[in-house]
Structures are given as structure tokens and as C-alpha cells.
């Protein structure tokens, strides 16, 4: 009887509990609190991740643009990466929580070319409440690509960044540049200078600094000189210098062979150069009297502070290689040559020196009244003094020459 009473009492209490609505609510609420809290935590953290994703994209855009600027300037991949890292950090990116990856050219997308730089940023996101339910790593990723487009091309480029009169036109001469511009990297207020009765015609005069024009200058495209432009990368910076062999060539005979000529090279007669690379190791490459020099597919490399001295009565008919490492290059001054060793390029109306004349560390004086075949001459040097009559053109691909890009504009494209 006692047992029956106890069973009855239990069922009575159970029915009372079920009928107690406040008890039901409390129980359901107790069971649902973890789920509600977890959902709220996940929603809050998702919002934080979304905001961080936006910040990460902003940092990636800034990093890619900085890398693009360095690429336009011809900097190394290491310098591009350093610029990207610095720009990302300036835009809130914490390198201890992620990575900065640079690809130049990009490895994916629509701009896999040599004028683009791709930056990929990753960031590890911390978990807070959501780690109760999921402890996997959250990694955000943002990508940006910067590209620079060439505004125009040049056939004269002075690389010095501070010299007064980095490009200097003087004398009673006429210089006509057809389809290509004159550019200097100098910040000087007179980086391009002209005086006397010289006449210069070009699409545009372009400079990082300013101009001082005291002679007649006609610009066929620009209404005035373009100043304050970004500096232009050395277009031949990646061309390797030839290996200097141990033996020296003999300069006797009417036909010379490629190789090393020690202590200079003196020409007093008519000479033909067979195709190849001629290394002038020190001294002077000198041509005297009424000599005639001819050679097709030749490149002259001047090292150990070697210089040029061509007599004005010399007739030169020289063209560069059209393929290979030194395609389009006629004269190449070593990057280790002293900056005070000047180069004088001379010739007469019968002379044809076709190709690029490249002396990145030395000042060049361009004298005489000669030009390349079809006007195909490029001059890239530390500084350039021009006092000869000549016509220079731009479409010279037949001689292995590529256009010298200047005035590139950097923009984000992906």
C-alpha cells in the first residue's frame, strides 16, 4: 500500500512539472543558451573576418602598386618585395600573422606579362567563442595586380639623376628625332639644355626635372616639355657584360676577328670586322686619318675605362647583331667604368653607325654628321652632349633594336 502511494505521488509531481509552463521555459532556455551563444559568437566573428578581409584587400592593393612602381623603375625583385612589404605594413598588415608573396610577372590572371606585378597577402584570423565548436585555422587571402603602360618611346636617354644639362644640344647643328622622344632622369632644373644656333625637332622633350631652352626647339606632339616625370629604368640593365678572355688578339691585317684587344685598338687603314663581340680592354679605340671601318653583326664592349677616338674623316659602316644576347647593341660601356671617363662618338655624312650606343656610367659627346641605317640609332648614357647633324627614327626592329619605353603609368588592373 505504501508503494502504491509513493508511485502515485511521483506521477502527481511529474504531471505538475509538465503543467508548469515556467519550468518548461527555463529548461528549454537552459538547453538553448549554448546554441544561441555559439551562433551569436560565430556571427560576430564572421563580421570581424569580413572587415579584416576588406582591410587585407586594401593592403594588397597598396603593396601591388608599390611593387609596380619599383618594376617601372627597373628595380630588382628583392626591392619590389621590400616595397610591397613596406606598403602593406603602412596599411595595417601585420607580418607576424601572415605572408606577403610577390610574382613578377604574375602567375595567374589576365596580366601575366613583364609589365605587371602580383602581390598575394594571407592573414591568419584568431578564433574566440567559435573555437568551442571548431578549432580549424581561418586564413584570409587577398590578391592584387599592378600594371604599367608605356606612354611613349625615346631614342635618347640620360640616366644621371642629378646632373645639370644631362642632355645638352649646342653648336650649329640640326637634330631630328622622328617618332621618338628625348628623355632625362635628372632632377636638375636644366636637365635638358639647348643653346646657340642648334635646331632640335622631336615629338616631346621629357624629363624628371626641368628644361632650359635657349635655342630653337620644335615639339611635334607636345605643346611644351613634359617635366616632373618619374625616372626611367635603364633599358639595358639586364644585358650581361661579356666575359673577358685571357688572351689578346692581334690587330694586324685588313680583317679583324672578335675577341679581346688589350690596351686599346688603333686603326690606320681600311678594316673589316667579322661578326662577333670585340672587347676593348683599356686604352683607346682609335681610328686615324681617312680610314674606313665596316662590320655587320658586331658589338664593341669597352671595359677597364677604355675610350673612343674616331677621326672626323673616318667612314664607318657598322651594324649590330640582330639576334642573341647583344641584339641591337653596337657599343657597350662597362658598368664598372669610371664616371669621369668621357666617350666621343664621331663620324661624317658617309658614316652609318646603326644600333644602340650604351654607356651607363660615362658621359657621351655625340659629334659629327652621321646616323644609323634608316635613322636607327639609340643613345643611352650617363649624360649626353649633342652637337652633330643627324636624323633618328624609332622603327628599327630589323636591326634587333627594341623601343625605349618612357613615361609609364602604373595602375591596378586586377
N, C-alpha and C positions, 0 to 999 in steps of 0.2 A: 504494500500500500504506500509505503514511504517512497519507494522507487517510482511509482506512478505519479506521485505528487511532484517529485523532482523533475521528471520528464515534462510534465505539464507546465511547470514553472519555466523551464528552458524555452519551450516553444512560445510561451507567452512573451518572454523577454525578446525573443527573436522577432516576433511579429511587431512588437513595439519599436524595435530598432529600424525595421524595414519601413514602418509607417512614419518614422521621424525624418522629415524632409531635411532638416538642418544637418542631421547626421549624414545623409546621403551626399549633400553638397560638400561637406567637409571632407568626406572620403574621396569623392571624385577630384576635388581640388588638390588633395594631398597627392593623389596619383599623377595628376596632370602638371603639377608645378615643374618637375624636371623637364617635361617636354616643352612647356611654354618657355621656360628659361633658356633651354637649348636653342629653340627656334629664334628667340629674340637675340641671343648671342650670335648665332650664325648670321642673322640679318644684319646686325651691327658690324660684324667683322667683314661681311661681304661688301658693305658700304665703304669701309675703310680700304679694302683691297681695290675697289673701283676707283676711289680717289687717288690711291697710290699709283694705279695704272696710268691715270692721266698725268700725274707728275713725272712718272718714268718716261712717258712718251715725249713730254716737253724736254726732259734732259737728253733723250736720244736725238731729238731734232737739233738741239744746240750742239751736241757732240758731232753729229754728221756735218753740220755747217762748218764748224771749226776745222774738221778734217778736210773738207772740201777746199777751204781757203789755203790750207797748207799744201794740198795737192796742186792747186793752181800755181802756187809759188815754187813748185818743184822740190818740196821737202821730202825727206826720207820717210819710209813707213813708220819708223820709230818716232819721228817728230809729229807725224799725223796722229799716231795713237796718243802721244802725250797731250796734244792739243785737244783731242776728243775727251780724254780723261779729265782734263782741267775744266773744260766747258761743262761736262756732266756734273762735276763736283760743284761748280758755281751755280748749278740749277738744282741743287739739293740731293744729288745722288751720293749715297754712302757706299764707298767701295768695299767696306767690310761686310756688306750684306749682299753683294752681287758681283757681277763681272762686266767688263767693257771689252767688246770684241770688234776689231776693225777688219774689213775686207776691202781692198782697193786693187783691182776692181771688185765690185760686188759679185757674190757667188749665186745670187738669185735675183728675180725681179726683171724689170724691163730695161735696166740700165747697166748691163754687165759689160762696161767699156772702160777704157783707160782714163776717162774724164770724170769718173764717178767714185764716190767713197761711201761705203755702207758701214753703219755702226749698229750693233746689237747690244742692248743692255738687258741684263737679268737682275732680279732682286728677289731675295728670299723673304717671304712675309711671315711674321711671327703669328702663332695661334694663341688665343686667350681662352675664352669659355669653350670654343668649339673643339678644343683638344680633348675634352671629356668624351666626345663622340668619335673623333677622327684625329689621329696624330700624324697623318701623312704631311709631307712638306708642300707648301704652297709657293710656287715660283712664278713671278710675273716676268713677261718678256715684251720688250718694245724694240722696234726696228725703224731706222730712217736712212734715206739715201740722199746725198747731195751731189749735184752735177754742175760742172761749169761749162759754159758755152763760149766759144771764141767770138769776140766782137768783130775782129778783123785780123789782117796779117801784116807782117813787116818784112822788110828786106835789109834794114839797118837797125841794129840793136846794141846800145851801150849798156854794159852790165854794172858799171860802178854806181854805187848808191848815194854818193855824196859829192862827186866831182863837179866843179864849175865847168861849163862848156863841155859837157860829156860828149855831145855831138856838136862839131864846130865846122861851119861852112864859111869858106873865105876865098879870096883871090878872084880872078876874072874867069869864072868857070860857070858851067851850066850842068846841074844835076837833075835828071828827070826820073822820077820813080813812078812806074806805071802799075797800078793795081796793088801797090804795097806801100806801107807807111814807114815813117821814121820814128823810132821809139827809144827812150832812155829810162833807166831805173833811178836816175839821180834825183834827190830831193832838192837840189840847188834851184834857186830862183831863175838861174840862167843855164839850165841843164841842156837846152838846145839854143845855140847861139849862131847868129849869122852877121857878117859884116862885109864891107867892100862892095864890089860890083857883081858878086856871085848871084846866080839865079837858081832858085830851088823850086821844083814843082813836084807835089806829092798829094795823094788823096787826103792825108792828115798828118800833122805833127802830133806826137803823143808822148806824154812824159808823166812821171811820178811827181816831178817838181813843177818848175815854170819855164818860160821861154823868154829870150831877149833877141828880137829880130831887127837887125839894122840893115838888112839887105832885102831884095825883092824875093818874097816867098809866096807862091801861089798854091792854095789848097783846093783841090778839085772836088772834094766831098765835104769836108768840114768847113764851116764858116769861120772858125778860129781854132787855134791849137787846143787839143784836149789835155788839160792839166789835172794834177791830183789823182792820177790813175793808180791802181795797185801795181806794184812791180811785177815784171815778167820773169818767169823761171828761165834759166839758161837752157835753151832748146837742145843743146848738145851735152848736157850734164851727164847723161848716162852712156855716152860713147867712150869706150875704154881706150886708154893710151896704149900705143903699140909696145910690144916687148922689144927692148934694145938688145940686139945680138952682140956677142963678144968680139966678133971680127969686124974689120973695117974694109970697105970697098975701095977699089982703085978708081979714081975719077978720070983716067986717061981714056981716049977713044972717042969716037963720034956717037956711040950708042952706049948709054949707061944702064946699069941693072939696079933693081930695087935692093935695099939693104942699108947698112949704117955707113955714114960718111963722117969720119972723125975730124974734129977741129974745123968744120965748115966745108963748103963746096965752092970752088972757083971755076967759072965757065968763061972762056975767052974765045969760043968758036961756036960753030953750029952743032947742036947736040940734040939727039932724040932720046927720050926717056921711055924705056919699056914699061908696060903696065905693072903697078905694084906700089908698095909703100917705101918712100925714101926718108930715112931718118938722118936729119942733120944734127949731129951731136956736138954742140958747142960751136964757137966761131961764127962765121957769116956765110950765108948762102949768097954768093956774089956773082953777078953777071956783068961783064965789062963790054965796052965797045959796041959794035954792031952785031952782036951775037943773035942767033935765032934758036929758041928753045921750043921743042914740040913734044907732046906726050899725051896719050889717051889712056884713061883709066888709071891715073896716077894720083897719089896723095903724098904731100910733103909734111913730115912731122918734125917740128923744131923743138929740141929739148936742150937742157943744160945752158939756158939763156942764149941760144942761137938767135941770130937776127937775119934780116933780109936786106940786100942792097942791089937793086936792079937798076942798071943804067937806063936812062930815058929813051935811048935809041934802040934798046933791045926789043925784038919782036918775039912775043910769047904766044904760043897756041897750046893751051893746056886744058884738059878736061878731066873730071874726077871719075872714080869708079861709079858705075850705075847700079851695082848690086853689092851685097856683103856688108860687113861691119862699117866700112867707111864710105858708103854710097853717098854721093853728093858733096863729099868733103875734099877740097883741094889743098888748103893749108890748115894745119892743126898745131897750135902752140901749146906746149905742155902746161898743165895747171900748176906745175912747180916752178915755172919760170918766174924771175923777179919782175915786180910790177914797174920798175923803172927802166927796164929794157924795152926800148921802143921798136916798132916794126914799121918799115916804109914799103908800101906796095906801089910799084911804078910800072909804067908801060907807055906805049904810044898808040896812035889810032889803028895801027895794023895788028895790035895785040888783042888776043881773045883769051882771057882767064875766066873760065867757067867754073862755077861751084861755090861752095861756102868757104869764106876766109874767117877762121875761128882762132882768136887769141884771147881767151877769157881773163888772163891776168896781165895783159900788156896793152899799152896804148898803140893804136894803129893810125898811120898817116896814109891816106889814100890819094895818091898823086897821079898825074898823067891823064891821058885822054883815051882810056881803053874801057872795055866792057866784056862781059861774057857772051857766048853764043846766044843769040836771041835775047840779049839783055839779062841772061841768067847769072846773076851774082848775088850772094848774100854776104853781109859783113856783120859779124858778132865779135865784139871785143870789149875790153875794159873801158876805153874811151876811143872816139873816132874823130879824126880831123880830116875833112874832105875838101880838096881843092882841085879836083880834076873834072873834066867834061865826061859825062857818061849817061847812059840810059839803062835803068834797071827794071826788070819785069818780074812777074811772080809765077807764071805757069811754067815751071821748069822740071816737072816730073820725069821728062825724058832723060834728064841728066842725073836722076837719082835724088833730086832735091825735094824736100817737103817744105810746105809753107811754114813760116814762123808765126805762131799764134800769139796775139797780144789782146789785152783788154777783156779777158774772160770774166763773165758774170756768174757768180755762184748762187744756186738756188736749190731748195729742197724739191725733190721730184717724186719721192716715194716715202 
